[in-house]
Amino acid sequence: MLTLHAAELLVTGPGSAPLAGGAVLVEGDRIAHVGPYEELGAAHSHARVRRWPGVLTPGLLVRGADELLERTYYPDDPYEVTELGADPLSGEEALDALKMTEPRWGNSARRGTQRLLARGVVAVCGRFTVPAVRTAVSRSGLTILPPAPYEGRPALDPFAGREAAAEAFHGVLEPGAAARFAVFAVADEAELLARGATTCVATVIGGRLLHRRR
């Protein structure tokens, strides 16, 4: 099936010129065409159309994901929020108090990957040593890449500490490339960097819509 994802602004990759009224045509798990919505819509009138507000960009990459998913606990909302609060917990003392088991780590990682998908993340760098965590990440649809250098503490928001939004992009949007991209409710890349990844309204991986803001 062909799906045409149209946005107010399309950014295909680092250094590319933004295209107003751009669109990405997806066939299966690959990108078939990229270009102006009017042209692609006319040429593929039978395609299903999804219209998104804001900016459509390549999906995002998070470094230090093993720190975020194997050494950070995400409380189960709503069951643990009263006792633990809603914020992620990290640090040796806090984690020791939780008496973590492998199944609990796996469940926490599943909630963590949901937060990543909700921020437009499509790939993570890290070495996962807890089998249940690695399984949770693999099942989420996120691509697992080898560890990569990063400065400071890893963050759920890939734009944190970046000088340009494009520094967080993973890959480029072009014909034949994997259909991995995200849409953010902002006007341009400058606003995206300023407001961060929580402006994400949709995340597509392998042609599948894995996150959509309700």
N, C-alpha and C positions, 0 to 999 in steps of 0.2 A: 504494500500500500504506500502511496505517496502522501506525504504530509508537508504542507508549506507553513513554515513558522515565520510570521511577519512581525516586525517591530518598528518603532518610531525611528530608531537609529541602529545600524548594524556596524559592528567593529569585528573584522574577520581575524585580527591578530595584532601583535605588537608592531607599531609603526605604520599600520595600514590607515588609509584615509577613511574616516567614518562615512557611511552611506545612509542618508536619510531615506526612510521608507524602504529599507532593505529587507531581504528575506532569505531563508535557507530552506531548500527543498530536500527532504529526507526520503530516501527509499531504503526500507529495511533498517539496517544499523549503520548505513553510510550516507554521507552527504552527496546528493546528485548534482545540485547546482546552487550557486550563490549569486545574488544580484538584486536588482530592483523588483519590488513586489509586483508592480504593474506588469512587467515583462514576464516574470515567472508565472504569475497567476493566469495570464492570457495564454501562455504556451502549455500550461498544465491545468486546464479548467476543471479536470476531474479530481484533482488532489484535494484532500481534506485541508482546511485552512484553520490555523490557530493564530489569532492576533494577540500580540502582547504589548503592554505599555512599556515605554522606556527603552533601554539599551540591551541588545542581544550581543553577547561576546563569547569567545571560547570559554569552556569551563575552567574552573580554578584549581590550582595545585596547592596543597598544604604540606609543608615540611615539618619533620618532628612529630609525625602522627603516632609513633609508638609512645611518645611522652603523653600525648593527648588521650590515647585510648588504653594504654596499659599501666599508666601511672597517674591517671585522673579518673575519679568516679563520678558518674552522672546519676543523681538520685532519681528514683522511680516516681514520676509524677502521676497521680497525686498521693500515692501510698506512703512515700518517705519524706515528702516535702515538709510536713509539720515538724518532724523530728530533725531532719538534716538541712532543710532549706532547699531552694531550687537551684542554687549555684553549684557548679562542679567542685569537687573536693580533691585536693592533692596535698602532697607532703607526707612524709613518713609517719608522723604522729596521727594524722587524721585517717590515713589508710589502715594503720595498725588497729585503730579503734573499731574499724568496720569489720575486722576479721574476714577479709576477702577470700573467697574461694574461686576456683576457675569458672564454674557456672555463673557466679555473680559478676565476674569480670566480663564474661561473654555478654550477659544482659546489659551491662553498663556500656560496653562497646557498641552494641546495637543502638542504644539511645544516642551515643556519641556520633555514630555515622548519620543518624537522622538529622542531627544538628548541622553536620557538615553538608549534607545534601541541601538543607534549607538555606545554606549560604553559597550555593552555586559550585560547590567543590565536586570535581569529577575524578581526581587522582590524589593519592597520598604517598609521601615518602616516609619510609620507616622500616625497621626490622622487628617484626612481631614474633615474640617468643612464647606467648600464651596461646595454645591451640584454639581455645574458644574465641579469643579475640580475633585471631586471623580468620577463622571461619565467619565470624560476624561481618568483618570488613569485606571478605570475598563475596558473601551473599548480598551485600548492600549494593553491589554494582560498581563500587569505586575501584579504580585501577591501583594496584599496589606496585610502587616503584622502590628501588634501592634507596637507602638513606642518602640524604644530600645535605651539604653544609647549610647552617642557618645561624643567625645572630639572635641573641636574647632568648626569651622564652617562646616556645611555639604557641600559636594562637588559633582558635577556631576560625577567626576571620583572616583569610589569606592576604588582605590588604594592609593589615596591621604592620606598621614600620616600613611600608613601601614608599618610594618616592614617586612612583607612577603605577596606575592601575594595571598596565600591561605586564608588569613584573610578576603578577600572580597568574597570568593566563597559562593554560596548558594546551599547547598545540595551536594550530590555525584552522580556520573554517574555509575549506576549499573542496572542490569535487574529488571524491574518492576517499576523503578523510573520514575517520570515525565520527559519527553524529554525537558529539559531546559538546554541549554548550549550556549557557545559562542566560537568564534574562533578569534585569534589575530595573526597578522602578525609579530611575533617575534620568536626567536630561542628557548627560554626557559622561566621559571618562573622569573629568575633574570632579564632578559631583559624586561619582561612584567611589573615588578614592576618599573623598571627604566624609561620606556617610557610611561607607563600609558595606560588607557583604550581607548584612541583615536586610538590605533592600531587595534581596532576591525574591522573585515571584515565580520562577520556574527553573528546573534543572532537568536536562535531557541527557541520558547516557545510553549509548547503543540504540538510539532512536526511540527510546522509551521515556515517557514523562515520569521521572522518579520523585519529583517534588513539585507541588503547585500550591502557592499560597492560597489559603481559603479566605 
